[in-house]
Amino acid sequence: MYEPKYKLNQRDSKRWHDLLVRHCLEAPDAKPNKKYPPLTKAENVEFEKLCRKRSRKVCSHPKVKASIRRSYRQTRKLELMAAKLQRLIRKMKLKNNVDQKR
């Protein structure tokens, strides 16, 4: 059976979606529904397995990889800027303390 490189095959995709609907209906504010009973332990394990498989496939897509790299670079740049700001604030506090003592 043909399986696109970056997507789950049709059978896994349908099963994942069915389990996802039931998982979402387990939320505390959701009303109980007879048509969609809560997940059993075995189904929960299967759902987590399918989620990991889906996540792995999505993350292997070139555009998603580029997005993750861009996000990492932006986060790193923000962390460096925050550290620089903290150093400048510390420096200003020290200078103010020295000026006040004079």
C-alpha positions in Angstrom: 0.0 0.0 0.0 1.3 3.5 -0.9 2.0 5.7 2.0 2.9 9.4 1.5 6.2 10.2 3.1 4.9 12.9 5.4 1.5 11.6 6.3 0.0 8.6 8.1 -1.5 6.0 5.8 -5.2 6.1 5.4 -6.0 3.3 8.0 -3.7 4.9 10.7 -5.0 8.3 9.9 -8.7 7.3 10.3 -7.9 5.4 13.5 -5.9 8.4 14.9 -8.8 10.7 14.1 -11.4 8.5 15.7 -9.3 8.1 18.9 -8.6 11.9 18.9 -12.3 12.7 18.9 -12.9 10.4 21.8 -9.9 11.7 23.6 -11.1 15.3 23.2 -14.5 14.4 24.6 -12.8 13.2 27.8 -12.1 16.8 28.7 -13.6 17.8 32.1 -16.0 20.4 30.6 -17.3 18.0 27.9 -20.6 16.3 28.3 -20.6 12.5 28.4 -21.6 11.1 25.0 -22.9 7.5 24.5 -21.8 7.5 20.9 -18.2 8.2 21.9 -17.2 6.3 25.1 -14.0 7.2 26.9 -10.8 5.6 25.8 -9.7 2.3 27.4 -6.1 1.9 28.6 -5.2 -0.2 25.4 -6.8 2.5 23.2 -5.0 5.2 25.0 -1.6 3.4 24.4 -2.5 3.0 20.8 -3.5 6.7 20.5 -0.2 7.8 22.0 1.7 5.5 19.7 -0.1 6.9 16.7 0.5 10.5 17.9 4.2 9.8 18.2 4.2 8.3 14.7 2.3 11.2 13.3 4.5 13.7 15.0 7.7 12.0 13.7 6.3 12.1 10.2 5.2 15.7 10.4 8.6 16.8 11.8 10.4 15.1 8.9 8.7 17.4 6.4 11.3 20.0 5.0 9.1 23.0 5.6 8.5 22.0 9.2 12.2 21.4 9.7 12.9 24.9 8.3 10.3 26.3 10.7 11.8 24.5 13.7 15.3 25.8 12.7 14.0 29.4 12.3 12.2 29.1 15.7 15.3 27.9 17.4 17.4 30.7 15.9 14.8 33.3 17.0 14.6 31.8 20.5 18.4 31.8 20.8 18.6 35.4 19.6 16.0 36.5 22.2 17.8 34.6 25.0 21.1 36.4 24.1 19.3 39.8 24.0 17.7 39.1 27.4 21.0 38.1 28.9 22.5 41.3 27.5 19.7 43.4 29.0 20.2 41.7 32.4 23.9 42.6 32.3 23.1 46.2 31.5 20.5 46.4 34.3 23.0 45.0 36.7 25.6 47.4 35.5 23.2 50.4 36.0 22.3 49.3 39.5 25.9 49.1 40.5 26.6 52.5 39.0 23.5 54.0 40.9 24.7 52.4 44.1 28.2 53.9 43.7 26.7 57.4 42.8 24.4 57.3 45.9 27.3 56.5 48.2 29.2 59.6 47.1 
